Amino acid sequence: MKYEWKDFGFNIPQIMIPREGTDYAKWAVVACDQFTSQPEYWKETEAIVGDAPSTLNLMLPELYLGTDEEPAKIETIRNAMKAYLEDGTLQTLEPGCMLVRREAEGRSRLGLVISVDLESYDYNKGSQSLIRATEGTVVERIPPRLRIRRGAPLEMPHIMILIDDPDHTVIEPLEDLDLETIYDTDLMQGGGHVTGKFVPEKKLDGMKEALGKLMDQAIERYGEGHVIFQAMGDGNHSLATAKAAWEEIKKDLSVDEIETHPARYALCEIENVFDPGIVFEPIHRVVFAAPELKGKDLMDKLCEVLAEQNGGCAFVPDGADEADAVPAGDGFAVKALYEGAEGKLVIDGPCTSKLAVGTLQNAIDVLVKEDGASVDYIHGEAAVRELASKDGNLGFLLPAMDKFQLFPAVAADGALPRKTFSMGEANEKRYYIEVRSLA
């Protein structure tokens, strides 16, 4: 069968990049959903950027979502987008993709910036779409993000989507082509190094052929109409927001306009889950003290909820009898910290999830709903330890997921518990560089 790009859920974009002479070390800024409990990171980023052209001026760190500063910051973003379009800060390339080599934390990974078709993506539970959500989408998180995207003339991708290509046939061969290097720069704040090479559409025929073979294999594996061809790696709620914005826009479009409207697509980076540079890191939890509960009292309440939802639960401090720290049967032992205490949260007979992260999250959700606690999702053990040492907070260090189980698990059971895994630590996340017009 001869496939077209839309059969894979892809579209070849016209990427925009900053004009020649731009300092990419200041232009490129990490994804907006990182360091949400560390305002000092973003203050330092502002100091580094100064008055230079930067994607910092085109995005809203999620640190500011729901704050009094949000409306003014969104207006500033809109003005910056308009200015960058009018003053020549941004230039548009011919249709094509960007081949990206990222180095950080001693690892190197390869990706391709391309557009995905939002008509091939559905984040709702039970979806059989080509582009599949890998975690439960919290629809309440979409409206504040939609305020930022709605009416914006530009988009930038921090979304990373995985393909299942064990023989490295799709992305990796592009490195053998004679390509123009667009950027080659160090990244601020410990982000490592990134190189981008432009791949014009005319040089993508081999990739399309390789994708066709992958599609045939996927149909054989999952069955027609049940194929999972792309799996979300990072930025699930960002893509869900793009989808929600598109659903609003297309209500007023004709059939022909729906086929070509730029908002139908979203810029992202696709990567091969079999790339040795891709590592699945756990996403840890910090539960912040509730108005009437903190420290030990908050931990006791969490244990009570976990015991009610499952077969039993206890906090076993380090140094206690080792036998007490071993869960019964298929239970879980999660590293836990609070008020200087350190130990394991031992959960017996889990009933609400097959994964430790899901079991813990179900109980945390109760504390948030019933007691007014709040939770943040943290990359890196050091940040968890720092936050858990303050103001009666609780910290939980979770185990990593086997990345090779992602496609089979999502195909079999649907979306995983939210924030189950992270593709690397916070400083390894995608930095904004490429831009695309939504007008």
C-alpha positions as CSV (number, residue, x, y, z in Angstrom):
1,M,0.0,0.0,0.0
2,K,1.2,3.5,-0.8
3,Y,1.0,5.8,2.2
4,E,0.8,9.5,2.5
5,W,2.0,11.6,5.5
6,K,-1.5,11.9,6.9
7,D,-1.8,8.1,7.1
8,F,0.9,8.2,9.8
9,G,-0.6,11.3,11.5
10,F,2.2,13.6,10.2
11,N,2.3,16.8,8.1
12,I,5.4,18.5,6.7
13,P,5.6,22.0,8.3
14,Q,7.2,25.3,7.3
15,I,9.4,25.9,10.3
16,M,10.4,29.4,11.5
17,I,13.8,30.1,13.0
18,P,15.4,33.2,14.3
19,R,17.3,35.4,11.8
20,E,21.0,34.9,11.2
21,G,23.2,36.3,13.9
22,T,20.8,35.5,16.8
23,D,22.4,34.1,19.9
24,Y,20.9,30.6,20.1
25,A,22.3,30.2,23.7
26,K,19.8,32.9,24.7
27,W,17.1,32.1,22.2
28,A,16.6,28.5,23.4
29,V,14.7,28.1,26.7
30,V,13.6,24.9,28.5
31,A,10.0,23.7,28.4
32,C,7.4,25.8,30.3
33,D,6.3,22.9,32.5
34,Q,9.7,22.4,34.2
35,F,10.9,23.9,37.5
36,T,7.4,24.8,38.5
37,S,8.3,24.9,42.2
38,Q,11.7,26.6,41.7
39,P,11.1,30.3,40.8
40,E,14.8,31.0,41.2
41,Y,15.4,29.0,38.0
42,W,13.2,31.3,35.9
43,K,14.6,34.4,37.5
44,E,18.1,33.2,36.5
45,T,16.8,32.5,33.0
46,E,15.5,36.1,32.8
47,A,18.9,37.4,33.9
48,I,20.7,35.3,31.2
49,V,18.4,36.4,28.4
50,G,18.3,40.1,29.3
51,D,17.1,42.1,26.2
52,A,18.2,39.5,23.6
53,P,15.6,37.8,21.3
54,S,14.5,34.7,23.1
55,T,11.7,32.1,23.2
56,L,11.4,33.2,26.9
57,N,9.4,36.1,25.5
58,L,7.1,33.8,23.6
59,M,6.1,31.4,26.4
60,L,4.6,31.4,29.9
61,P,6.4,29.3,32.5
62,E,3.7,27.2,34.2
63,L,5.0,28.6,37.5
64,Y,2.7,31.6,36.7
65,L,-0.4,29.7,35.7
66,G,-3.4,30.8,37.8
67,T,-1.5,33.7,39.5
68,D,-2.3,37.4,39.4
69,E,0.7,37.8,37.0
70,E,-0.8,35.5,34.3
71,P,-3.0,38.0,32.4
72,A,-0.3,40.6,32.0
73,K,2.3,38.0,31.0
74,I,0.0,36.6,28.3
75,E,-0.5,40.0,26.9
76,T,3.3,40.5,26.9
77,I,3.7,37.2,25.0
78,R,1.2,38.3,22.4
79,N,3.0,41.6,21.8
80,A,6.3,39.8,21.5
81,M,4.9,37.3,19.0
82,K,3.6,40.2,16.9
83,A,6.8,42.1,17.1
84,Y,9.0,39.1,16.1
85,L,6.8,38.5,13.1
86,E,6.8,42.2,12.0
87,D,10.5,43.1,12.7
88,G,12.1,40.1,10.9
89,T,13.3,38.3,14.1
90,L,11.7,35.2,12.6
91,Q,12.3,33.8,9.2
92,T,10.4,31.0,7.4
93,L,12.1,28.0,5.9
94,E,10.8,25.9,2.9
95,P,8.6,22.9,3.8
96,G,10.7,20.4,5.7
97,C,11.8,19.1,9.1
98,M,14.6,19.7,11.6
99,L,16.9,16.9,12.5
100,V,18.0,17.5,16.1
101,R,20.9,15.9,18.0
102,R,20.7,16.7,21.8
103,E,23.5,16.0,24.3
104,A,22.9,16.2,28.0
105,E,23.9,14.4,31.2
106,G,26.4,12.3,29.2
107,R,23.7,11.0,26.8
108,S,22.9,11.8,23.2
109,R,19.6,11.4,21.4
110,L,18.2,12.1,18.0
111,G,14.9,13.5,17.1
112,L,13.0,15.1,14.2
113,V,10.9,18.2,14.4
114,I,7.7,17.7,12.4
115,S,4.0,18.5,12.6
116,V,1.4,16.0,13.8
117,D,-2.2,15.9,12.6
118,L,-4.5,16.7,15.5
119,E,-7.3,14.8,13.6
120,S,-5.1,11.6,14.4
121,Y,-5.0,12.3,18.1
122,D,-7.6,11.8,20.8
123,Y,-6.7,12.1,24.5
124,N,-10.1,10.7,25.7
125,K,-10.1,7.4,27.7
126,G,-10.4,4.4,25.5
127,S,-9.1,6.2,22.4
128,Q,-7.8,4.1,19.5
129,S,-6.2,7.0,17.7
130,L,-2.9,6.7,15.8
131,I,-1.3,9.2,18.2
132,R,-2.0,7.9,21.7
133,A,-1.9,9.6,25.1
134,T,0.3,7.6,27.5
135,E,-1.0,9.1,30.6
136,G,-4.5,10.1,31.8
137,T,-5.3,13.6,30.6
138,V,-6.6,15.9,33.4
139,V,-9.1,17.9,31.5
140,E,-9.1,20.6,34.2
141,R,-5.5,21.4,33.3
142,I,-6.5,22.3,29.7
143,P,-8.4,25.6,30.1
144,P,-5.6,27.6,31.7
145,R,-3.2,26.4,28.9
146,L,-5.9,27.1,26.3
147,R,-5.9,30.8,27.5
148,I,-2.3,31.0,26.2
149,R,-2.8,29.2,22.9
150,R,-6.2,30.7,22.0
151,G,-5.6,33.5,19.5
152,A,-1.8,33.1,19.5
153,P,-0.2,33.6,16.1
154,L,2.7,31.3,16.8
155,E,3.4,28.0,18.5
156,M,6.7,26.4,19.7
157,P,7.1,22.7,20.5
158,H,8.2,21.1,23.8
159,I,6.1,18.1,22.9
160,M,8.1,14.9,22.3
161,I,6.4,11.9,20.7
162,L,7.8,8.4,20.5
163,I,7.8,5.9,17.6
164,D,8.4,2.2,18.0
165,D,11.3,1.5,15.6
166,P,13.6,-1.3,16.9
167,D,15.6,-1.5,13.6
168,H,16.3,2.3,13.6
169,T,14.9,2.8,10.0
170,V,13.0,6.1,10.2
171,I,14.9,8.9,11.9
172,E,18.5,7.6,12.2
173,P,19.2,7.3,8.4
174,L,18.6,11.0,8.0
175,E,22.0,11.6,9.6
176,D,23.6,10.2,6.5
177,L,22.2,12.9,4.3
178,D,24.0,16.0,3.2
179,L,22.1,18.6,5.3
180,E,22.5,22.3,6.2
181,T,23.3,22.9,9.9
182,I,20.9,25.6,11.2
183,Y,22.1,25.8,14.8
184,D,24.8,24.3,16.9
185,T,24.8,25.7,20.4
186,D,25.3,25.1,24.1
187,L,22.1,25.4,26.2
188,M,21.7,27.6,29.3
189,Q,21.2,26.3,32.8
190,G,22.9,23.0,32.4
191,G,20.8,21.9,29.3
192,G,23.8,20.5,27.5
193,H,24.3,21.0,23.7
194,V,22.0,20.8,20.7
195,T,22.5,20.8,16.9
196,G,19.8,21.2,14.3
197,K,20.1,20.3,10.6
198,F,17.3,21.2,8.1
199,V,15.8,18.3,6.1
200,P,13.9,19.6,3.1
201,E,10.7,17.7,2.1
202,K,12.3,16.4,-1.1
203,K,14.9,14.5,1.1
204,L,12.2,12.7,3.2
205,D,11.1,10.1,0.7
206,G,13.2,7.4,2.4
207,M,11.7,8.2,5.7
208,K,8.2,8.0,4.3
209,E,9.0,4.5,2.9
210,A,10.4,3.4,6.2
211,L,7.3,4.6,8.0
212,G,5.1,2.6,5.6
213,K,6.9,-0.6,6.6
214,L,6.4,0.3,10.3
215,M,2.7,0.9,9.7
216,D,2.3,-2.5,8.0
217,Q,4.0,-4.1,11.0
218,A,1.8,-2.2,13.4
219,I,-1.4,-3.2,11.6
220,E,-0.3,-6.8,11.8
221,R,0.5,-6.5,15.5
222,Y,-2.5,-4.5,16.7
223,G,-5.1,-5.0,14.0
224,E,-6.7,-2.5,11.6
225,G,-8.3,0.4,13.5
226,H,-6.4,-0.3,16.7
227,V,-2.9,0.8,15.7
228,I,-0.8,2.8,18.1
229,F,1.7,4.5,15.9
230,Q,2.9,7.4,18.0
231,A,3.0,7.4,21.8
232,M,3.3,10.6,23.8
233,G,6.6,11.0,25.5
234,D,6.5,14.6,26.9
235,G,4.0,17.3,26.7
236,N,0.7,15.4,26.8
237,H,-1.3,18.3,28.2
238,S,0.3,20.7,25.7
239,L,-0.8,18.5,22.8
240,A,-4.2,18.1,24.4
241,T,-4.5,21.9,24.6
242,A,-3.6,22.2,20.9
243,K,-6.4,19.6,20.2
244,A,-8.9,21.5,22.3
245,A,-8.0,24.8,20.4
246,W,-8.4,23.0,17.1
247,E,-11.8,21.7,18.0
248,E,-12.9,25.2,18.8
249,I,-11.6,26.6,15.6
250,K,-12.9,24.0,13.2
251,K,-16.5,24.5,14.2
252,D,-16.6,27.6,12.0
253,L,-14.6,26.2,9.0
254,S,-15.8,24.7,5.8
255,V,-14.8,21.1,4.8
256,D,-12.1,22.5,2.5
257,E,-10.7,24.9,5.2
258,I,-10.5,22.0,7.7
259,E,-8.1,20.2,5.4
260,T,-5.6,23.0,5.2
261,H,-6.0,25.2,8.3
262,P,-2.6,25.5,10.1
263,A,-4.2,25.0,13.6
264,R,-5.1,21.5,12.5
265,Y,-1.4,20.6,13.1
266,A,1.0,20.9,16.0
267,L,4.7,21.1,15.9
268,C,6.6,18.4,17.9
269,E,9.7,16.4,18.0
270,I,9.5,12.7,17.3
271,E,12.0,10.3,18.7
272,N,12.6,6.5,18.6
273,V,11.9,4.8,21.9
274,F,14.8,2.4,20.9
275,D,17.3,5.3,20.8
276,P,19.9,4.4,23.5
277,G,20.0,8.1,24.5
278,I,16.4,8.0,25.7
279,V,16.1,7.2,29.4
280,F,12.8,6.9,31.3
281,E,13.2,8.6,34.6
282,P,10.6,8.5,37.3
283,I,8.5,11.6,38.1
284,H,8.6,12.0,41.9
285,R,5.9,13.6,44.1
286,V,6.0,16.3,46.7
287,V,2.8,16.8,48.7
288,F,2.6,20.2,50.3
289,A,1.2,20.7,53.7
290,A,-2.6,21.1,54.0
291,P,-4.2,23.9,56.1
292,E,-4.9,21.4,59.0
293,L,-2.4,18.6,58.2
294,K,1.3,18.6,57.8
295,G,4.3,16.5,58.5
296,K,3.6,13.3,60.5
297,D,-0.2,14.0,60.6
298,L,-0.3,14.4,56.8
299,M,1.7,11.1,56.4
300,D,-0.6,9.3,58.8
301,K,-3.6,10.5,56.9
302,L,-2.0,9.3,53.6
303,C,-1.4,5.9,55.2
304,E,-5.0,5.7,56.3
305,V,-6.2,6.4,52.8
306,L,-3.8,3.9,51.2
307,A,-4.9,1.2,53.7
308,E,-8.6,1.9,52.9
309,Q,-8.0,1.7,49.2
310,N,-5.7,-1.3,49.3
311,G,-4.8,-4.2,51.6
312,G,-2.8,-2.1,54.1
313,C,-0.1,0.6,54.6
314,A,2.6,1.6,57.0
315,F,5.5,4.1,57.1
316,V,8.6,2.1,58.1
317,P,11.5,4.4,59.0
318,D,15.0,3.5,57.9
319,G,16.8,1.4,60.5
320,A,13.7,-0.5,61.5
321,D,13.4,-4.3,61.1
322,E,14.0,-5.0,57.4
323,A,11.2,-7.5,57.3
324,D,8.7,-4.7,58.1
325,A,9.9,-2.8,54.9
326,V,9.0,-5.7,52.6
327,P,5.5,-5.5,51.2
328,A,3.3,-8.6,51.2
329,G,2.6,-10.3,47.9
330,D,2.6,-7.9,44.9
331,G,2.7,-4.8,47.1
332,F,4.9,-1.7,46.8
333,A,7.6,-0.1,48.9
334,V,8.0,3.6,48.0
335,K,10.8,5.8,49.4
336,A,9.3,8.5,51.6
337,L,10.6,11.6,53.4
338,Y,9.1,14.2,55.8
339,E,10.4,16.5,58.6
340,G,13.9,14.8,58.6
341,A,12.4,11.3,58.7
342,E,13.2,8.9,55.9
343,G,11.9,5.5,55.2
344,K,9.6,3.4,53.1
345,L,5.8,3.7,52.6
346,V,4.9,0.0,52.5
347,I,1.6,-0.7,50.6
348,D,0.2,-4.2,50.8
349,G,-2.4,-5.7,48.4
350,P,-2.6,-2.9,45.9
351,C,-6.1,-2.7,44.4
352,T,-6.3,0.6,42.6
353,S,-3.4,0.3,40.2
354,K,-0.8,-2.2,38.8
355,L,1.9,0.4,39.3
356,A,3.3,2.0,42.5
357,V,2.9,5.4,41.0
358,G,-0.8,4.9,40.3
359,T,-1.5,3.5,43.7
360,L,0.2,6.4,45.5
361,Q,-1.4,9.0,43.2
362,N,-4.9,7.7,43.9
363,A,-4.3,8.3,47.6
364,I,-2.7,11.7,47.1
365,D,-5.8,12.8,45.1
366,V,-7.9,12.2,48.2
367,L,-5.7,14.5,50.3
368,V,-5.9,17.1,47.6
369,K,-9.7,16.9,47.4
370,E,-10.6,16.4,51.0
371,D,-7.9,18.2,52.9
372,G,-6.7,21.0,50.7
373,A,-3.2,19.6,50.2
374,S,-1.4,20.3,46.9
375,V,1.0,18.2,44.9
376,D,3.8,18.9,42.5
377,Y,5.6,16.5,40.1
378,I,9.3,16.7,40.5
379,H,12.3,15.6,38.3
380,G,15.4,14.7,40.3
381,E,15.9,13.4,43.8
382,A,17.8,16.5,45.0
383,A,14.8,18.7,44.4
384,V,12.5,16.3,46.2
385,R,14.7,16.2,49.2
386,E,14.9,20.0,49.4
387,L,11.2,20.5,49.1
388,A,10.3,17.7,51.5
389,S,12.5,19.2,54.2
390,K,10.3,22.3,54.3
391,D,7.1,23.3,56.1
392,G,5.7,19.9,56.8
393,N,5.8,18.6,53.3
394,L,6.0,15.0,52.2
395,G,8.3,13.7,49.5
396,F,8.1,10.4,47.5
397,L,10.9,8.9,45.3
398,L,9.4,6.6,42.8
399,P,10.9,3.8,40.7
400,A,11.6,4.1,36.9
401,M,9.5,2.5,34.2
402,D,11.0,0.1,31.6
403,K,10.7,2.2,28.4
404,F,10.3,-0.9,26.2
405,Q,7.0,-1.7,27.9
406,L,5.5,1.6,26.9
407,F,3.8,0.7,23.6
408,P,2.6,-2.8,24.7
409,A,1.3,-1.4,28.0
410,V,-0.6,1.5,26.4
411,A,-2.0,-0.8,23.6
412,A,-3.2,-3.3,26.2
413,D,-4.4,-1.2,29.1
414,G,-4.8,2.4,27.7
415,A,-3.2,5.5,29.3
416,L,-0.9,5.0,32.3
417,P,-1.4,6.9,35.5
418,R,-0.5,10.5,35.0
419,K,3.1,11.5,35.5
420,T,4.3,7.9,35.4
421,F,7.6,8.6,33.6
422,S,9.8,11.4,32.3
423,M,12.1,11.3,29.3
424,G,15.2,12.3,31.3
425,E,15.7,14.9,34.0
426,A,14.3,18.4,33.9
427,N,17.4,19.9,32.3
428,E,17.2,17.3,29.5
429,K,13.8,18.4,28.4
430,R,13.2,20.0,25.1
431,Y,14.3,23.6,24.7
432,Y,12.2,25.8,22.6
433,I,13.9,26.7,19.3
434,E,11.7,26.1,16.3
435,V,8.5,28.1,15.8
436,R,5.5,27.7,13.5
437,S,2.8,30.1,12.3
438,L,-0.8,29.4,13.3
439,A,-2.2,32.1,11.1
